[in-house]
Amino acid sequence: MTATSPVELALSRLQMALDRVESAIEQSLENQRQVTGLEGELQRLGTDRSRLAQSLDAAEERSGRIEEANREVSRRLVAAMESIRDVLARNQAA
């Protein structure tokens, strides 16, 4: 059985500590890569959200114009029907 010297024990402990530091650094770098990836994804989602919001605003505006046109067409149809009824009523009375 060989006795381990205090220097060897200290070197062994130092190596274990360095291994733990290296492992912690690698984990930190991996976490940073994940954060960077998530930040990029978040930015893309924000861009998509902005584009979709603009598209929705345009669709709502178009929908409002269509509703207004529909009300105008309906008003004109009612006026035309009333005119036709008046003409028919006058022709029947004559």
C-alpha positions, 0 to 999 in steps of 0.5 A, a space after each residue: 500500500 502506497 501512502 499518498 503525500 499531502 501534495 498529491 492529495 492537494 493536487 487531486 483536490 485541485 484537479 477535482 475543483 478545476 473539473 467542477 469549474 470547467 463543468 460549470 463554465 460549460 453549463 453556463 455557456 450552454 445556458 447562454 446559447 439557449 437564452 440567445 436562441 430563446 431571445 431570437 425566437 422571442 424577437 421573431 414572435 414579436 415581429 410575427 405579432 406585429 405583422 399579424 396585428 397590422 394584417 388584422 387592422 387592415 382586415 377590420 378596416 376593410 370589414 368596416 368599409 364592406 359593412 358600410 357599403 352593405 348598409 348603403 346598398 340596403 338603403 338604396 334597395 329599400 328606396 328602389 322598392 318603395 319607388 316601384 310600389 309607388 309606381 305600381 300603386 299609381 298605375 293601379 289607381 289610374 
